Amino acid sequence: MSSKAWGGRFSEQPEAWVDEFNASIHFDKTLIQYDVQGSIAHATMLAKQGIISDTDCDQIIEGLNAILADYEQGKLALDVSLEDIHLNIEHELIKRIGDAGGRLHTGRSRNDQVATDMHLYTKAEVSQLIDLIISFQQTIVKIAESHIDTIMPGYTHLQRAQPISFAHHILTYYWMLERDKSRFQDSLKRIDISPLGAAALSGTTYPIDRHETQSLLDFSTIYENSMDAVSDRDYIVETLHNISLTMVHLSRFAEEIIFWSSAEANFITLSDAFSTGSSIMPQKKNPDMAELIRGKVGRTTGNLMSMLMTLKGLPLAYNKDMQEDKEGLFDAVHTLKGSLRIFEGMIDTMTVNVDHLQETVYNDFSNATELADYLVNKNVPFRNAHEIVGKIVLWAIQHNVYLLDVPLEQYQSAHESIEPDIYNYLKPENCISRRISHGSTGQEAVKKQLEIIKQNLN
């Protein structure tokens, strides 16, 4: 005779290694607080509906709270032979309070029980992720406000392109995170749904009240189809996607941090608290936190792909494959939460090397477009202006000078309309200040962007 909760029709016990393979207790213990929360709501509803007595309900709730407290204090031993957190709690509850504990599972299956736990977990964690994103955005805004007038080279193809405001550059990541936040917020509509009461797949014959447990667990609505309730993992896929895309954005930012902090760029200096050294080269200061965040995108993307592959061939309703929905989600959530906290601390403590950035844009050709615009303002067609400036740049390269060093006679030989004001026109700070279009890098445009952000940041 099997000792399993489902062992009535079985005559043999599985070997220990089979139990180990089948079990999920090693990772689904993460759900214990949500399992207790769901069970308390279920017991409360059963008593209200007259399915169990008030006395049994009180014993169940008291027992569940005691089990959770013991777990949190490290006093509860979990048994792999009991497979998962749900059966471990039920077994412990029956051991403590007797038959009343055995009545808890009335009108419920592990299928809707675990689905409820996962909805509660995902809802709570997504809400925390949104808060962490907002905090990170606030730090970005703080940095941007301090560097509206800080000039840096903007890049395309990782080649110097045009001078831009450091504030404008870093605010790009604010807006990426804003879209990430919006996706998480929208996903809550599909997470905040109660599957409790769907039972195994077809509902139950007991007169339960699903709306009561929905209310007790603070879900916005319930699944209208019991099979959909226990088989839906769309919200997990969506959460994994949102995490993966947010991590991609952090990875892009990390790549810039890594480049900016290099000796070749020297745009920023990272705090020692967010850097590491070398075991052999004593001079090294490595941007390891940024590199780790960049590397962890492989984990989160892999978790998304794994979940999609798990679901792609599953028939309705519940299948054991769905046990694989947890580890990847738990890992992805943990990874993003850690990455957001680390990244916020890393940029909050970094030093922007303002003087070097200023020097940098004076020693490149990122003001070449301004020269073309200057000629356009002299009624030269842009295509002609582009060719003229290209030839001037070539001359400057050949003579090892930059555009601000090109002699006036050389300019005028290229085009007679160029006047002495060209040198003031080509200064990087003036290149930026002339950018007046909405959303541009000009100081006034950046200030307007920050006003819009402050109206919306919450």
Sine and cosine of phi, psi and omega as CSV:
sin_phi,cos_phi,sin_psi,cos_psi,sin_omega,cos_omega
0.00,0.00,0.72,-0.69,-0.01,-1.00
-0.99,0.17,0.55,-0.83,0.06,-1.00
-1.00,-0.06,0.07,1.00,-0.03,-1.00
-0.94,0.35,0.41,-0.91,0.06,-1.00
-0.89,0.46,-0.42,0.91,0.00,-1.00
-0.96,-0.29,0.29,0.96,-0.24,-0.97
-1.00,0.08,0.10,1.00,-0.07,-1.00
-0.84,0.54,-0.61,0.79,-0.06,-1.00
-0.99,-0.10,0.08,1.00,-0.02,-1.00
-0.97,-0.25,0.60,-0.80,-0.03,-1.00
-0.93,-0.36,-0.09,1.00,0.00,-1.00
-0.76,-0.64,0.50,-0.86,0.08,-1.00
-1.00,-0.01,0.63,-0.78,0.11,-0.99
-0.94,0.34,0.45,-0.89,0.08,-1.00
-0.94,0.35,0.32,-0.95,-0.10,-1.00
-0.86,0.51,-0.63,0.78,-0.03,-1.00
-0.94,0.35,-0.45,0.89,0.09,-1.00
-0.94,0.33,-0.68,0.73,0.08,-1.00
-0.84,0.55,-0.68,0.73,-0.03,-1.00
-0.88,0.47,-0.68,0.73,-0.01,-1.00
-0.92,0.38,-0.60,0.80,-0.08,-1.00
-0.98,0.21,-0.42,0.91,-0.17,-0.99
-0.97,0.25,0.46,-0.89,0.10,-1.00
-0.83,-0.56,0.09,1.00,-0.10,-0.99
-0.87,0.49,-0.46,0.89,-0.03,-1.00
-0.87,0.49,-0.52,0.85,-0.02,-1.00
-0.89,-0.46,-0.49,0.87,-0.06,-1.00
-0.99,0.17,0.00,1.00,0.16,-0.99
-0.89,0.46,-0.32,0.95,0.11,-0.99
-0.82,0.57,-0.45,0.89,-0.10,-0.99
-1.00,0.03,0.06,1.00,-0.19,-0.98
-0.83,0.56,-0.69,0.73,-0.03,-1.00
-0.91,0.41,-0.55,0.83,0.00,-1.00
-0.97,0.23,-0.54,0.84,0.06,-1.00
-0.92,0.40,-0.67,0.74,0.05,-1.00
-0.91,0.42,-0.69,0.72,0.02,-1.00
-0.86,0.52,-0.73,0.68,0.01,-1.00
-0.91,0.42,-0.63,0.78,-0.02,-1.00
-0.93,0.36,-0.61,0.79,0.05,-1.00
-0.90,0.44,-0.67,0.74,0.04,-1.00
-0.89,0.45,-0.67,0.74,0.00,-1.00
-0.89,0.45,-0.71,0.71,0.00,-1.00
-0.90,0.44,-0.66,0.75,0.01,-1.00
-0.88,0.48,-0.68,0.73,0.03,-1.00
-0.91,0.41,-0.69,0.73,0.00,-1.00
-0.85,0.53,-0.67,0.74,0.01,-1.00
-0.93,0.38,-0.67,0.74,-0.01,-1.00
-0.89,0.46,-0.55,0.83,0.00,-1.00
-1.00,0.08,-0.02,1.00,0.01,-1.00
0.97,0.24,0.30,0.95,-0.02,-1.00
-0.99,0.12,-0.56,0.83,0.18,-0.98
-0.79,-0.61,0.28,-0.96,-0.04,-1.00
-0.98,0.19,0.34,-0.94,0.06,-1.00
-0.89,0.45,-0.57,0.82,0.02,-1.00
-0.90,0.44,-0.72,0.70,0.05,-1.00
-0.88,0.48,-0.67,0.75,0.00,-1.00
-0.87,0.49,-0.71,0.70,0.00,-1.00
-0.89,0.46,-0.67,0.75,0.02,-1.00
-0.90,0.44,-0.67,0.74,0.00,-1.00
-0.88,0.47,-0.74,0.67,-0.04,-1.00
-0.90,0.44,-0.70,0.72,0.02,-1.00
-0.88,0.48,-0.68,0.74,0.00,-1.00
-0.91,0.41,-0.67,0.74,0.00,-1.00
-0.90,0.44,-0.69,0.72,0.02,-1.00
-0.90,0.44,-0.60,0.80,0.02,-1.00
-0.93,0.37,-0.64,0.77,0.03,-1.00
-0.89,0.46,-0.71,0.71,0.02,-1.00
-0.89,0.47,-0.68,0.73,0.01,-1.00
-0.89,0.46,-0.66,0.75,0.03,-1.00
-0.90,0.44,-0.65,0.76,0.02,-1.00
-0.89,0.46,-0.72,0.70,-0.04,-1.00
-0.91,0.42,-0.42,0.91,0.03,-1.00
-1.00,-0.09,0.11,0.99,0.03,-1.00
0.96,0.28,0.39,0.92,-0.06,-1.00
-0.97,-0.23,-0.01,1.00,-0.07,-1.00
-0.96,-0.29,0.87,-0.49,0.04,-1.00
-1.00,0.07,0.75,-0.66,0.01,-1.00
-0.97,-0.23,0.65,-0.76,-0.13,-0.99
-0.94,-0.35,0.87,-0.50,-0.03,-1.00
-0.90,0.43,-0.45,0.89,-0.01,-1.00
-0.94,0.35,-0.28,0.96,0.06,-1.00
-1.00,0.00,0.14,0.99,0.19,-0.98
0.96,0.27,-0.87,0.49,-0.19,-0.98
-0.63,-0.78,0.04,-1.00,-0.05,-1.00
-0.93,0.38,-0.51,0.86,-0.05,-1.00
-0.91,0.41,-0.76,0.66,-0.01,-1.00
-0.96,0.29,-0.51,0.86,0.08,-1.00
-0.89,0.45,-0.69,0.72,0.01,-1.00
-0.92,0.39,-0.70,0.71,-0.02,-1.00
-0.89,0.47,-0.69,0.72,0.02,-1.00
-0.88,0.48,-0.70,0.71,0.00,-1.00
-0.92,0.40,-0.61,0.79,0.01,-1.00
-0.90,0.43,-0.71,0.70,0.01,-1.00
-0.90,0.44,-0.64,0.77,0.02,-1.00
-0.88,0.48,-0.57,0.82,-0.07,-1.00
-1.00,0.08,-0.64,0.77,-0.13,-0.99
-0.86,-0.51,0.02,1.00,0.09,-1.00
0.97,0.22,-0.61,-0.80,-0.14,-0.99
-0.85,0.53,-0.52,0.85,0.00,-1.00
-0.85,0.52,-0.61,0.79,0.03,-1.00
-0.90,0.43,-0.54,0.84,0.02,-1.00
-0.95,0.32,-0.26,0.97,0.00,-1.00
-1.00,0.05,-0.21,0.98,-0.05,-1.00
-0.86,0.51,-0.59,0.80,-0.12,-0.99
-0.99,0.13,0.09,1.00,0.02,-1.00
-0.86,0.51,0.77,-0.64,0.06,-1.00
0.95,0.30,0.32,0.95,-0.05,-1.00
-0.61,-0.79,0.51,-0.86,0.09,-1.00
-0.88,-0.47,0.33,-0.95,0.15,-0.99
-0.89,0.46,-0.40,0.92,-0.03,-1.00
-0.90,0.43,-0.76,0.65,0.03,-1.00
-0.98,0.19,-0.41,0.91,0.04,-1.00
-0.91,0.42,-0.78,0.63,-0.01,-1.00
-0.93,0.37,-0.58,0.81,0.04,-1.00
-0.88,0.47,-0.65,0.76,0.04,-1.00
-0.89,0.45,-0.72,0.70,0.03,-1.00
-0.84,0.55,-0.70,0.71,-0.06,-1.00
-0.93,0.38,-0.59,0.81,0.08,-1.00
-0.91,0.42,-0.69,0.73,0.02,-1.00
-0.90,0.45,-0.71,0.71,0.01,-1.00
-0.87,0.49,-0.77,0.64,-0.08,-1.00
-0.90,0.43,-0.65,0.76,0.04,-1.00
-0.87,0.49,-0.72,0.69,-0.02,-1.00
-0.91,0.41,-0.68,0.73,-0.07,-1.00
-0.95,0.31,-0.62,0.78,0.04,-1.00
-0.90,0.44,-0.61,0.79,0.05,-1.00
-0.89,0.46,-0.63,0.77,0.05,-1.00
-0.93,0.38,-0.63,0.78,0.03,-1.00
-0.88,0.47,-0.65,0.76,0.04,-1.00
-0.87,0.49,-0.69,0.72,0.02,-1.00
-0.89,0.46,-0.65,0.76,0.01,-1.00
-0.92,0.40,-0.61,0.79,0.05,-1.00
-0.90,0.43,-0.69,0.72,0.01,-1.00
-0.87,0.49,-0.69,0.72,0.02,-1.00
-0.88,0.48,-0.68,0.73,0.03,-1.00
-0.89,0.46,-0.68,0.73,0.03,-1.00
-0.87,0.49,-0.65,0.76,-0.01,-1.00
-0.88,0.47,-0.60,0.80,0.05,-1.00
-0.93,0.38,-0.65,0.76,0.05,-1.00
-0.86,0.50,-0.70,0.72,0.00,-1.00
-0.89,0.45,-0.66,0.75,0.01,-1.00
-0.87,0.50,-0.69,0.72,0.02,-1.00
-0.91,0.42,-0.69,0.72,-0.01,-1.00
-0.87,0.50,-0.67,0.74,-0.01,-1.00
-0.88,0.48,-0.47,0.88,-0.01,-1.00
-1.00,0.09,-0.17,0.99,-0.14,-0.99
-0.73,-0.69,0.54,0.84,0.07,-1.00
-0.88,0.48,-0.62,0.78,-0.05,-1.00
-1.00,-0.08,0.03,1.00,0.04,-1.00
-0.98,0.18,0.81,-0.59,-0.07,-1.00
-0.98,-0.18,0.63,-0.78,0.07,-1.00
-0.59,-0.81,0.32,-0.95,0.09,-1.00
-0.97,0.24,0.73,-0.68,0.18,-0.98
-1.00,-0.02,0.50,-0.87,-0.12,-0.99
-0.85,-0.52,0.53,-0.85,0.38,-0.92
-0.74,-0.67,0.61,-0.80,-0.08,-1.00
0.85,0.53,0.40,0.92,-0.08,-1.00
0.86,0.51,0.44,0.90,0.09,-1.00
-0.90,-0.44,0.60,-0.80,0.01,-1.00
-0.81,0.58,0.76,-0.65,-0.08,-1.00
-0.89,-0.47,-0.93,0.37,0.01,-1.00
-0.56,-0.83,0.48,-0.88,0.08,-1.00
-0.94,0.35,0.64,-0.77,0.00,-1.00
-0.66,-0.75,0.23,-0.97,0.11,-0.99
-0.98,0.20,0.70,-0.71,0.07,-1.00
-0.85,0.53,-0.62,0.79,0.03,-1.00
-0.86,0.50,-0.68,0.73,-0.02,-1.00
-0.89,0.46,-0.66,0.75,-0.01,-1.00
-0.89,0.45,-0.78,0.63,-0.09,-1.00
-0.94,0.35,-0.47,0.88,0.04,-1.00
-0.93,0.38,-0.33,0.94,0.10,-1.00
-0.82,0.57,-0.63,0.78,-0.02,-1.00
-0.96,0.26,-0.45,0.89,0.15,-0.99
-0.85,0.53,-0.72,0.70,-0.08,-1.00
-0.95,0.31,-0.56,0.83,0.12,-0.99
-0.87,0.50,-0.72,0.69,0.01,-1.00
-0.91,0.41,-0.51,0.86,0.05,-1.00
-0.89,0.45,-0.66,0.75,0.06,-1.00
-0.92,0.38,-0.62,0.78,0.05,-1.00
-0.87,0.49,-0.73,0.68,0.01,-1.00
-0.85,0.52,-0.69,0.72,-0.01,-1.00
-0.88,0.47,-0.65,0.76,0.02,-1.00
-0.90,0.44,-0.69,0.73,0.03,-1.00
-0.89,0.45,-0.69,0.72,0.00,-1.00
-0.88,0.48,-0.68,0.74,0.00,-1.00
-0.92,0.40,-0.58,0.82,-0.05,-1.00
-0.92,0.40,-0.39,0.92,0.01,-1.00
-0.86,0.50,-0.45,0.89,0.04,-1.00
-0.89,0.46,-0.51,0.86,-0.04,-1.00
-0.99,-0.15,-0.15,0.99,0.08,-1.00
-1.00,-0.03,-0.60,0.80,-0.17,-0.99
-0.99,0.15,0.83,0.55,-0.05,-1.00
-0.75,-0.66,0.71,-0.71,-0.04,-1.00
-1.00,-0.05,0.83,-0.56,0.11,-0.99
-1.00,-0.09,-0.08,1.00,-0.13,-0.99
-0.90,0.44,0.74,-0.67,-0.04,-1.00
0.97,-0.22,-0.12,0.99,0.07,-1.00
-0.96,0.28,-0.29,0.96,-0.03,-1.00
0.86,0.51,-0.62,-0.79,-0.10,-1.00
-0.94,0.35,-0.70,0.71,0.05,-1.00
-0.19,-0.98,-0.37,0.93,-0.17,-0.98
-0.90,-0.44,0.18,0.98,-0.07,-1.00
1.00,0.03,-0.28,-0.96,-0.07,-1.00
-0.62,-0.78,0.38,-0.92,0.03,-1.00
-1.00,0.09,-0.21,0.98,0.01,-1.00
-0.97,0.25,0.51,-0.86,-0.05,-1.00
-0.99,0.17,0.87,0.49,-0.02,-1.00
-0.97,0.25,0.24,-0.97,0.05,-1.00
-0.82,-0.57,0.99,-0.14,-0.05,-1.00
-0.92,0.39,-0.51,0.86,0.02,-1.00
-0.93,0.36,-0.49,0.87,0.05,-1.00
-0.92,0.40,-0.74,0.68,0.01,-1.00
-0.93,0.37,-0.54,0.84,0.11,-0.99
-0.84,0.54,-0.73,0.68,-0.02,-1.00
-0.92,0.39,-0.69,0.73,-0.02,-1.00
-0.89,0.45,-0.55,0.83,-0.02,-1.00
-1.00,-0.08,0.06,1.00,0.06,-1.00
0.86,0.51,0.64,0.76,0.16,-0.99
-1.00,0.05,0.51,-0.86,-0.03,-1.00
-0.96,0.28,-0.53,0.85,-0.05,-1.00
-0.39,-0.92,-0.07,-1.00,0.03,-1.00
-0.80,-0.60,0.35,-0.94,0.15,-0.99
-0.94,0.34,0.70,-0.72,-0.01,-1.00
-1.00,0.03,-0.15,0.99,-0.02,-1.00
-0.77,-0.64,0.85,-0.52,-0.11,-0.99
-0.90,0.43,-0.56,0.83,0.03,-1.00
-0.94,0.34,-0.63,0.78,0.06,-1.00
-0.90,0.44,-0.61,0.80,-0.05,-1.00
-0.86,0.51,-0.67,0.74,-0.08,-1.00
-1.00,-0.02,-0.25,0.97,-0.04,-1.00
-0.97,-0.25,-0.25,0.97,-0.06,-1.00
-0.94,0.34,0.82,-0.57,0.17,-0.98
-0.76,-0.65,0.30,0.95,0.02,-1.00
-0.84,0.54,-0.65,0.76,-0.06,-1.00
-0.91,0.42,-0.47,0.88,0.06,-1.00
-0.96,0.27,-0.69,0.72,0.07,-1.00
-0.86,0.51,-0.70,0.72,-0.02,-1.00
-0.90,0.45,-0.67,0.74,0.03,-1.00
-0.90,0.43,-0.68,0.73,0.04,-1.00
-0.89,0.46,-0.62,0.79,0.06,-1.00
-0.90,0.44,-0.72,0.69,-0.02,-1.00
-0.89,0.45,-0.63,0.78,0.06,-1.00
-0.90,0.43,-0.71,0.70,-0.04,-1.00
-0.88,0.48,-0.68,0.73,-0.02,-1.00
-0.93,0.36,-0.63,0.78,0.07,-1.00
-0.89,0.46,-0.66,0.75,0.04,-1.00
-0.90,0.43,-0.58,0.81,0.07,-1.00
-0.88,0.47,-0.67,0.75,0.04,-1.00
-0.90,0.44,-0.67,0.75,0.05,-1.00
-0.90,0.43,-0.58,0.81,0.01,-1.00
-0.91,0.41,-0.65,0.76,0.05,-1.00
-0.89,0.46,-0.69,0.73,0.04,-1.00
-0.90,0.43,-0.67,0.74,0.02,-1.00
-0.87,0.49,-0.64,0.77,0.02,-1.00
-0.87,0.50,-0.64,0.77,0.02,-1.00
-0.94,0.35,-0.66,0.75,0.04,-1.00
-0.85,0.52,-0.68,0.73,0.00,-1.00
-0.88,0.47,-0.71,0.71,0.02,-1.00
-0.93,0.37,-0.74,0.68,-0.04,-1.00
-0.86,0.51,-0.56,0.83,-0.06,-1.00
-1.00,0.05,-0.02,1.00,0.01,-1.00
-0.95,0.31,0.37,-0.93,0.05,-1.00
-0.89,0.45,-0.50,0.86,-0.01,-1.00
-0.92,0.38,-0.59,0.81,0.02,-1.00
-1.00,-0.08,-0.83,0.55,0.00,-1.00
0.85,0.53,0.59,0.81,0.02,-1.00
-0.98,0.20,-0.54,0.84,-0.01,-1.00
-0.68,-0.73,0.30,-0.96,0.15,-0.99
-0.82,-0.57,0.84,-0.54,0.00,-1.00
-0.98,0.17,0.52,-0.85,0.10,-1.00
-0.90,0.44,0.55,-0.84,0.07,-1.00
-0.86,0.51,-0.47,0.88,-0.04,-1.00
-0.92,0.40,-0.34,0.94,-0.01,-1.00
-0.87,-0.49,0.47,0.88,0.03,-1.00
-0.70,-0.71,0.26,-0.96,0.08,-1.00
-0.71,-0.70,0.17,-0.99,-0.01,-1.00
-0.94,-0.35,-0.12,-0.99,0.00,-1.00
-0.96,-0.29,0.56,-0.83,0.02,-1.00
-0.97,0.24,-0.21,0.98,-0.05,-1.00
-0.81,-0.58,-0.49,0.87,-0.06,-1.00
-0.95,-0.32,0.98,-0.20,-0.16,-0.99
-0.91,0.40,-0.29,0.96,-0.04,-1.00
-0.99,0.12,-0.18,0.98,-0.18,-0.98
-0.96,0.28,0.61,-0.80,0.19,-0.98
-0.69,-0.72,0.96,-0.27,-0.18,-0.98
-0.98,-0.18,0.64,-0.77,0.04,-1.00
-0.99,0.13,0.85,0.53,-0.14,-0.99
-0.89,0.45,-0.56,0.83,-0.02,-1.00
-0.90,0.43,-0.68,0.73,0.04,-1.00
-0.91,0.42,-0.64,0.77,-0.01,-1.00
-0.92,0.40,-0.63,0.78,0.02,-1.00
-0.90,0.43,-0.68,0.74,0.03,-1.00
-0.88,0.48,-0.69,0.72,0.04,-1.00
-0.86,0.51,-0.65,0.76,-0.02,-1.00
-0.95,0.31,-0.51,0.86,-0.08,-1.00
-0.95,0.30,-0.19,0.98,0.07,-1.00
-0.87,0.49,-0.53,0.85,0.06,-1.00
-0.87,0.50,-0.60,0.80,0.02,-1.00
-0.92,0.40,-0.77,0.63,-0.10,-1.00
-0.93,0.38,-0.62,0.79,0.06,-1.00
-0.92,0.39,-0.63,0.78,0.05,-1.00
-0.89,0.46,-0.62,0.78,0.04,-1.00
-0.89,0.45,-0.63,0.78,0.06,-1.00
-0.89,0.45,-0.75,0.66,-0.02,-1.00
-0.89,0.46,-0.64,0.77,0.02,-1.00
-0.87,0.49,-0.69,0.73,-0.01,-1.00
-0.91,0.40,-0.66,0.75,0.03,-1.00
-0.88,0.47,-0.67,0.74,0.00,-1.00
-0.93,0.37,-0.55,0.84,0.04,-1.00
-0.89,0.45,-0.64,0.77,-0.10,-0.99
-0.99,0.12,-0.38,0.92,-0.29,-0.96
-0.87,0.49,-0.47,0.88,-0.05,-1.00
-0.88,-0.48,0.30,0.96,-0.11,-0.99
-0.99,0.11,0.78,-0.62,0.14,-0.99
-0.98,0.20,0.26,-0.96,0.08,-1.00
-0.97,0.25,0.53,-0.85,0.09,1.00
-0.94,-0.34,-0.98,0.18,0.00,-1.00
-1.00,0.01,0.61,-0.80,0.13,-0.99
-0.69,-0.73,0.48,-0.88,-0.05,-1.00
-0.87,0.49,-0.40,0.92,0.06,-1.00
-0.78,0.63,-0.52,0.85,-0.10,-1.00
-0.92,0.39,-0.23,0.97,0.12,-0.99
-0.86,0.50,-0.41,0.91,-0.01,-1.00
-0.97,0.24,0.05,1.00,-0.01,-1.00
-0.98,0.20,-0.22,0.97,-0.21,-0.98
-1.00,-0.03,-0.81,0.58,-0.12,-0.99
-0.83,0.56,-0.71,0.70,-0.02,-1.00
-0.89,0.45,-0.66,0.75,0.01,-1.00
-0.92,0.39,-0.72,0.69,0.00,-1.00
-0.85,0.52,-0.69,0.72,-0.02,-1.00
-0.91,0.42,-0.69,0.73,-0.03,-1.00
-0.90,0.43,-0.68,0.74,0.03,-1.00
-0.88,0.47,-0.74,0.67,0.00,-1.00
-0.87,0.50,-0.67,0.75,-0.03,-1.00
-0.91,0.42,-0.71,0.70,-0.02,-1.00
-0.93,0.37,-0.66,0.75,0.01,-1.00
-0.87,0.50,-0.71,0.71,0.03,-1.00
-0.91,0.42,-0.65,0.76,-0.03,-1.00
-0.91,0.41,-0.66,0.75,0.02,-1.00
-0.90,0.43,-0.68,0.73,0.00,-1.00
-0.91,0.43,-0.72,0.70,-0.01,-1.00
-0.89,0.45,-0.71,0.71,-0.06,-1.00
-0.90,0.43,-0.67,0.75,0.01,-1.00
-0.87,0.49,-0.71,0.70,0.03,-1.00
-0.90,0.44,-0.60,0.80,-0.05,-1.00
-0.91,0.42,-0.70,0.71,-0.03,-1.00
-0.99,0.16,-0.45,0.89,0.00,-1.00
-0.92,0.39,-0.47,0.88,-0.05,-1.00
-0.97,-0.24,-0.01,1.00,-0.01,-1.00
-0.97,0.24,0.41,-0.91,0.08,-1.00
-0.96,-0.28,0.81,-0.59,0.08,-1.00
-1.00,0.05,0.85,-0.52,-0.06,-1.00
-0.99,0.11,0.98,0.18,-0.17,-0.99
-0.86,0.51,-0.75,0.67,-0.07,-1.00
-0.89,0.45,-0.65,0.76,0.00,-1.00
-0.93,0.37,-0.62,0.78,0.05,-1.00
-0.87,0.49,-0.68,0.73,0.03,-1.00
-0.88,0.48,-0.71,0.71,0.01,-1.00
-0.88,0.47,-0.61,0.79,-0.06,-1.00
-0.87,0.49,-0.73,0.68,-0.07,-1.00
-0.96,0.27,-0.20,0.98,0.12,-0.99
-1.00,0.06,-0.14,0.99,-0.05,-1.00
-0.83,-0.56,0.76,0.65,0.11,-0.99
-0.40,-0.92,-0.09,-1.00,-0.03,-1.00
-0.95,-0.32,0.42,0.91,-0.05,-1.00
-0.94,0.34,-0.11,0.99,0.07,-1.00
-0.99,-0.10,0.21,0.98,-0.06,-1.00
-0.91,0.42,-0.61,0.79,0.02,-1.00
-0.88,0.48,-0.56,0.83,0.03,-1.00
-0.89,0.46,-0.61,0.80,0.03,-1.00
-0.90,0.43,-0.64,0.77,0.05,-1.00
-0.90,0.44,-0.68,0.74,0.02,-1.00
-0.90,0.44,-0.60,0.80,0.06,-1.00
-0.84,0.54,-0.71,0.70,0.00,-1.00
-0.93,0.38,-0.61,0.79,0.05,-1.00
-0.86,0.51,-0.65,0.76,0.04,-1.00
-0.92,0.40,-0.26,0.97,0.09,-1.00
-1.00,-0.10,0.29,0.96,0.07,-1.00
0.96,0.26,0.39,0.92,0.10,-0.99
-1.00,-0.01,0.79,-0.62,0.05,-1.00
-0.82,0.57,0.59,-0.80,-0.11,-0.99
-0.85,0.53,-0.66,0.75,-0.02,-1.00
-0.88,0.47,-0.63,0.78,0.06,-1.00
-0.92,0.39,-0.66,0.75,0.01,-1.00
-0.88,0.48,-0.65,0.76,0.01,-1.00
-0.85,0.52,-0.70,0.71,-0.02,-1.00
-0.92,0.38,-0.65,0.76,0.01,-1.00
-0.88,0.48,-0.73,0.69,-0.02,-1.00
-0.91,0.41,-0.62,0.79,0.04,-1.00
-0.85,0.53,-0.64,0.77,0.01,-1.00
-0.94,0.34,-0.59,0.81,0.05,-1.00
-0.91,0.41,-0.67,0.74,0.04,-1.00
-0.87,0.49,-0.68,0.73,0.02,-1.00
-0.87,0.49,-0.68,0.73,0.02,-1.00
-0.87,0.49,-0.68,0.73,-0.03,-1.00
-0.90,0.43,-0.66,0.75,0.03,-1.00
-0.89,0.46,-0.69,0.72,-0.02,-1.00
-0.91,0.42,-0.46,0.89,-0.02,-1.00
-0.97,-0.26,0.19,0.98,0.11,-0.99
0.84,0.54,0.69,0.72,0.07,-1.00
-0.73,-0.68,0.19,-0.98,0.08,-1.00
-0.95,-0.31,0.09,-1.00,-0.14,-0.99
-0.88,0.47,-0.53,0.85,0.02,-1.00
-0.96,0.29,-0.19,0.98,0.00,-1.00
-0.97,-0.23,-0.11,0.99,-0.02,-1.00
-0.93,0.38,0.78,-0.63,-0.01,-1.00
-0.89,0.47,0.52,-0.86,-0.03,-1.00
-0.86,0.51,-0.63,0.78,-0.02,-1.00
-0.89,0.45,-0.54,0.84,0.03,-1.00
-0.93,0.37,-0.66,0.75,0.07,-1.00
-0.86,0.51,-0.74,0.68,-0.09,-1.00
-0.94,0.33,-0.42,0.91,0.10,-0.99
-0.95,0.31,-0.44,0.90,0.05,-1.00
-0.97,0.23,-0.63,0.78,0.08,-1.00
-0.33,-0.94,0.77,-0.64,-0.13,-0.99
-0.92,0.38,-0.28,0.96,-0.05,-1.00
-0.99,0.16,-0.17,0.99,-0.03,-1.00
-0.97,0.25,0.78,-0.62,-0.08,-1.00
-0.88,-0.47,0.11,-0.99,-0.04,-1.00
-0.85,0.53,-0.40,0.92,0.00,-1.00
-0.92,0.39,-0.10,1.00,-0.04,-1.00
-0.87,0.49,-0.54,0.84,-0.07,-1.00
-0.94,0.35,-0.64,0.77,0.08,-1.00
-0.94,0.35,-0.60,0.80,-0.01,-1.00
-0.88,0.48,-0.59,0.81,-0.10,-0.99
-1.00,0.04,-0.05,1.00,0.04,-1.00
-0.89,0.46,0.72,-0.69,-0.09,-1.00
-0.81,0.58,-0.64,0.77,-0.01,-1.00
-0.90,0.43,-0.53,0.85,0.05,-1.00
-0.98,0.22,-0.53,0.85,0.09,-1.00
-0.85,0.52,-0.66,0.75,-0.02,-1.00
-0.95,0.30,-0.71,0.70,-0.10,-0.99
-0.89,0.45,-0.42,0.91,0.02,-1.00
-0.98,0.20,-0.16,0.99,0.04,-1.00
-0.98,0.21,0.99,-0.17,-0.14,-0.99
-0.93,-0.37,-0.12,0.99,-0.03,-1.00
-0.92,0.39,0.47,-0.88,-0.04,-1.00
-0.85,0.52,0.77,-0.63,0.02,-1.00
0.99,0.12,0.17,0.99,-0.06,-1.00
-1.00,0.00,-0.04,-1.00,-0.09,-1.00
-1.00,0.04,-0.10,1.00,0.03,-1.00
-0.85,0.53,0.52,-0.85,-0.09,-1.00
-0.84,0.55,-0.69,0.72,0.00,-1.00
-0.92,0.40,-0.61,0.79,0.03,-1.00
-0.92,0.40,-0.61,0.79,0.03,-1.00
-0.92,0.39,-0.64,0.77,0.04,-1.00
-0.88,0.47,-0.65,0.76,0.04,-1.00
-0.90,0.43,-0.65,0.76,0.04,-1.00
-0.86,0.51,-0.67,0.74,0.01,-1.00
-0.92,0.39,-0.57,0.82,0.07,-1.00
-0.89,0.46,-0.69,0.73,0.01,-1.00
-0.90,0.45,-0.68,0.74,0.00,-1.00
-0.88,0.48,-0.72,0.69,-0.04,-1.00
-0.92,0.40,-0.45,0.89,0.07,-1.00
-0.95,0.32,-0.46,0.89,-0.11,-0.99
-0.96,-0.28,-0.31,0.95,-0.10,-0.99
-0.95,0.31,0.88,-0.47,0.04,-1.00
-0.39,-0.92,0.00,0.00,0.00,0.00
